[in-house]
């Protein structure tokens, strides 16, 4: 009898040990599953985090983490700390970063149709309107037309139209003639107005202004404060020129590796991030102009009506020429231009 009870006790002890082991294994498996579900994304940008694209990057990262309840974490690398302007997109395709944010005009041959969205001059839009138009166009047209077939577009937004900012006052075409002006990529506008365009990244522009290598910039005006360009530039011409398209992308392969629920959140954030960037920039531009006027005596020059007509006459043929050139490459430039004008009216209402 005692032997049977001992055997029964040993059986229950053995069974309890097995249950404890099973419980431990289950805990390890659950822990491993939780660890595997955590997704870490590296997001690279070439300019400082305080610039408006950098602020958009931070907004997007925080919103993605919040909306996925911590399932996704985003490490941001602004200021060229992971990838620079020259290797941003190839770095994304090669897996150096999961997401890259760049200015498309730095690679004009790679994105001719995408750059066309920002290349038109004389369109009266602010940054919020222009950003929403750009995002909608990229969403509607086939990705291969934009050269984006290997990428997943995270968001698209734009600067406000560029404004001429110079160290010496410009109030006529004659004043502008021969001045060396920094441009982000597109140079026909400045060349048509008689200036000498100098292509360089935003990161290099401060030193070029300080050294006198360039005498001004064609840029959205928040850089007067954000990058301290108001230390070197005393005048702004109140005449809108072309703007700059910003593009955030992930490689198609990395995108397809993400869970469906995470993809859904990223898709939802695309239009929101675009609008956020535009709204932030419009408010920030006002702040930057006020700051530059108070701290560096910035002067805003309004062209006389007759002079403005001269600038219009120089620049209006460029829009038609750009459409014609890209249409010759069998790209839907005319369709994009017509749709863009429709969307401008929609978003301005």
N, C-alpha and C positions, 0 to 999 in steps of 0.2 A: 504493500500500500504506500509506504514512504517512498519507495523507488518510483512508483507511478507519479506521485505528487512532485517529486524532484524533476522527473522528465517533463511534466507539464509546465513547471516553473521555468525550466530551461528553454522550453519551446516559446513561451511568452516573452522571455528576455531576448531571445534571438529575433522574434517577430518585431519587438520594439526597436531593436537595433536596426533592422532592415527599414522600418518606417522612418527612423531618424536619418538614415543615410539617404533614403528616397527624398525626404523633405529637404535635406541639404542640397542634393542634386537639383531638385526643382528650383530652389532659391538661386543656385548658380545659373541655371538656364534662364530664369526670369531676369536676373541681373544682366546676363549677357545679351538678352533680347533688348532690354532697355538701353544698354550701351550702344547696341547696333542701330537702334532707332534714332539716336542722336545724330543730327546732320550738321556738320560744320562747313560753312562756305567762306572762302576768302574773296574779298571784294577789293579790287585795285583801281586806283585813280592817280593821274599824274600830277595834279595841282594840289595846293594846300586845302586842308579840310574846311577852312573858313570861307572859301569861295562858294558861290551858289550851287555848282554841281556837287561840291563836297557836302553841303548841307542836305541836298537831295539824297545823296548816298547814305548819310546817317539816318535820315527819316525812313528810308526804305528798309535799312537794316533793323532798326528798332521796331518798325511795324511788322516785319516778317517774324521776328522773334516773338512778339506779343501775340500775333494772330495764330501762330502755331503752338502757343502755350509752352514755349521753350524747346519744342522738338527740334527747331532749327536755330542755330546760333551763327552769327555773321561777324567775322573779323574784318574790319576795314583797314585798308592800307592806302591812305592818301599821300600826296606829296612825292609820288614816284618811289616809295619805299619798297614796293614789290615789283611793279612794272612801270615803265616810262611811256611817254607818248609814242615813241618810235617802235616799241615792241608790244604794245598793249594787246592788240587783237591776236597776234601770233602767239603771245603768251597764254591767252585764254584757250586757244585751240590746242596748245601743247600741254595744258594742265597746270601751268605755273600759278594761275589764279582761276577760281571758279567763275568769277564775274569780272568783267572789265568795263570801265567807263572811259570813253574817249570822245574827241572832237573829230567828226568825220572829214572835215576839210583838211586835216593833216595828211589824208590819203585820198587825194582827189581822183586818181585813176581807179581806185578800188570801189568807190561809191559815187559814181557820176550822177545817178538819178536821185540818190539820197541827198547829195549836196545841193542839187538843184532846188530843193525845198527852201534852203537858206540863201541861195544865191540871188534871188530876185530883189531888186531895189524898188523903193517907192511905195511899198505896201504898208498902209497905216495900221499896224498891230502892236500890241504890247507883248510882253513875254508870255503871259498866261494864254492869250489867244493863239500866239504863234506855236507854243508848245503843244496845245491841244490839237491844232491843225496837223502838225507834224506827226504826232502819235497816231491820229486817225488815218492819215495817208499811208503810213507804214503798215497799219493793221489791215487796210483795204486792198492794197496792191500785192501781187505775188512776190514772195520773199526773194526769189531768184532775180527779179527785175532790179532789186536793190543790192544784189551781191551778198545777200544774207542767208543763203541756203544752208550754210554750215553752222549757223548760229541760231540760238533762241533769243529773240529780242525781249529784254527785261523791261525797258522803258525807253522812250524817246522824248526829248524836250529841246528847247532852244534858248538862246540868249534873247534879249530884246534886240531890235535892229541896232546895228553898229552906228556909232556916232563918231565923227572926226574929233579927236582930242589932240591938241598941239601945244608946243611950247611958245609959239608965236601966233598972234591972232590971224585967223583966216576968215575973210568976209567976201572974197571973190575968187573966181577960178584962177586969176592971176596970182593971188597970194598963195594958193595951193601948188602952183606949178613948180615941179622939181623937188618938192619936199619928200624926204624919205620917211615913209609911213609904214609902221609894222602892221601886217595883216596876218590872220590865222591860217590862211591857205588861199582862199579866193582872192585874186589880185586884179581882175579885169575892171572892177568898179573904180579902184584908186587910179589905175592906169588911164581909164577913160576920162577921169576928172583932171588928169595932168600930173598927178603925183607919181612918185617912184615907190611901188610896193616892195616891202621887204618881208618875206615869209619867215616866221619864227614862232616857237611855242610861247605860251603865256609865261612859262617858268623862266624863260631867258630874257623877257622883255624889260624887266626892271633894270638889270645891269646895262642893257643896250640903251635905255633912256638916260641913265646916269652917265654913261660914257659918251653920249652924244652920237651914237651910231645911228639911231633913228630920231626923228624930230617930232614924232607923234605916233598915235595909234588909231586904228579904226576898230572900235571895240564897244561892247556894252559898257555902261558907265559905272557899274558897281566897283570896277577895278580901281577907280580913283581913290576909294577908301580901302577896299579889301587888300589890294596890293600896293597901296600907297603911291600910286602913279600921280596923284595930285601934287606930290613934291616936285615933279618935273614938268607937269602939263598944266598950263594956266588958262586954257581956252577950250570950250566945247562948241562945235557948230550944231545948231538945232535943226538937223536935217537927217532923217532916217535913211540908212543904207541897207546893205544885206545883213543877215544875221547868221549865227553859228548853230549848227545842229549837233546835239550831244546824244550819244548812243551808248546804252548799257546792254551788254550781251553775255550770254553763257554759251559754251559749245553745245551743239546739238546732242552729242554723246553724253555730256554731263547732265543735261536737262532730262534726257530720257531715263537716266538712272534714279531720278527723284521719285518719291511716292506720289500718287495721284493727288492726294489731299494737299500736299505741299505745292504741287504744280498749280492747283486751283487758287491757292492764296497768292502765289506769285503773279498769276494772270490777273487777279482782281487788283493787285497793287500797281499794275502797269499804267493805267490811265490816271490813277490817283497820284502817283509819284510825278507824272508829267505835269499835272495841274499844280501840284504843290510847288514844284520847281519854279514854274512861271509866276505864281502868286508871291512866293518868297522874293524872287528877283525884282518884281515890279515895286514892292514895298521897300526893298533894300536899295534900289537905285535912287529913290527919292531921298532916303536917308544919306546915301553917299554924296549926292549933289549938295545937299544942305551942309553936310560936314565939310566938304571941299570948299564951299563958299565961305564958311565961317573960319576955317583954319588955314586955308591957302589962297584965299581971294580968287577962287575960280570965277571966270566970267563965261556966261553963255551968250553966244552970238546968234542972233536971228537974221537970216538972210533977207535982204530986201526982195520984194515981190519980183522985180525984174531979174535979180540975180538967181533967185530960186528957179525961175523959168529956164534960165540958162543951164542950170544943173539938171533939171528934168529933161531938157532937150538932149543933153549928152547921154543920160542914163537910160531913157525909155527904150531905145533900140536894143539894149543889151538883153532884156527879157526875151524878146522875139528871137534874137540870135541864139541864145542858150537853148531855147526849145528846139529851134531848127537843127542845131548841132547834135543834140542828143537823139532827136528823131532820126537823123541820118545813121545813127548807130543801132537803129531798130529798137529803141527804148520808148516806152509810152509817155514821152515828155509832154506832149500836147494834152493828153488825157489827164495827166497829173496836174498840170498847170490849171486847167479848167476846173477840176475837182477842188484844187486848193483855194481858188477864188470863191467857190461855193461855200466851202467850209469856213473861210474867213468871215463871210457874212453871217453864217450860222452862229459862230462863237462870239461875234461882236454884239449880238442881240441880247 
